[in-house]
Amino acid sequence: MALVVTPVTDRIHHCTTDLAAWVLVEEDWQVTLIDAGYPGDADRVRESLDTIGRRPEDVTAVLVTHAHVDHIGSLPALGLAAPVLMSAEETRHARREYLQQVSEVDVALRAWQPRVLAWSLRILPLGATRDVRVDDPVAVDAGQPLDVPGRPVAVPTPGHTDGHTAWHFPSGGCVATGDALVTGHPVTGIHHPHLLPGFFTHDQARAAASLDAIAALDADRILPGHGPTWSGPASRAVELARG
């Protein structure tokens, strides 16, 4: 599975496979990692760090958009010493006080669809059914720059999960949208900004409403949790997602 590391700015890099994505942000030899792919993506996360001349030891903060297995999966194998930051509500999800994630039954009921079947067979070897959690997540407040590389600002975007957060980098003019807004997914076959199908999302109506928060951002590059980097105003990305 090919890894593509796309320079978004001289410090921000969008790292994608055709099944997952994460973001690396450099500052003074330190790195912020946003999301971390599936359990089987640990070596690819290490490869992405190596591509930008960094090591796992350089990661001083991990930001999580939401605690699905394809976004926190590689963290146990990476063994990073950095704190794992997310919204207060998502800390409960990350500790698995509850689980808002598509189930094996949900997928099996749709396996008659060729795209769903092909996707499900590809993610199984990556550990898609593993029970992955974050034992000591750290809650952060929205709206204020964090004192970590890139100075990201948490933007609440609930719906996909109750505590889903997008991460805005005002100085870089970009936003890591996680699964609140994606630009590609094997199940959809769509190659522009869009919402994931409803069976992936805890509350689809709330997810649609959260697009307003993304549209309001001063950002002209979208770094989604699935799909390639998209260039253009965030408001235009939301227009496309809403059709």
Secondary structure, DSSP 8 states (H G I E B T S, - for coil): ---EEEESSSSEEEEE-SS-EEEEEEETTEEEEE----GGGHHHHHHHHHHTT--GGGEEEEE-S---HHHHTTHHHHT--S-EEEEHHHHHHHTTSS--S--HHHHHTTTTSHHHHHHHHHHGGGTTTS----SS-EEE-TTSB-SSTT--EEEE-TTSSTT-EEEEEGGGTEEEEETSSBS--TTT---SSB---GGG-S-HHHHHHHHHHHHTS--SEEEESSS--EES-HHHHHHHHH-
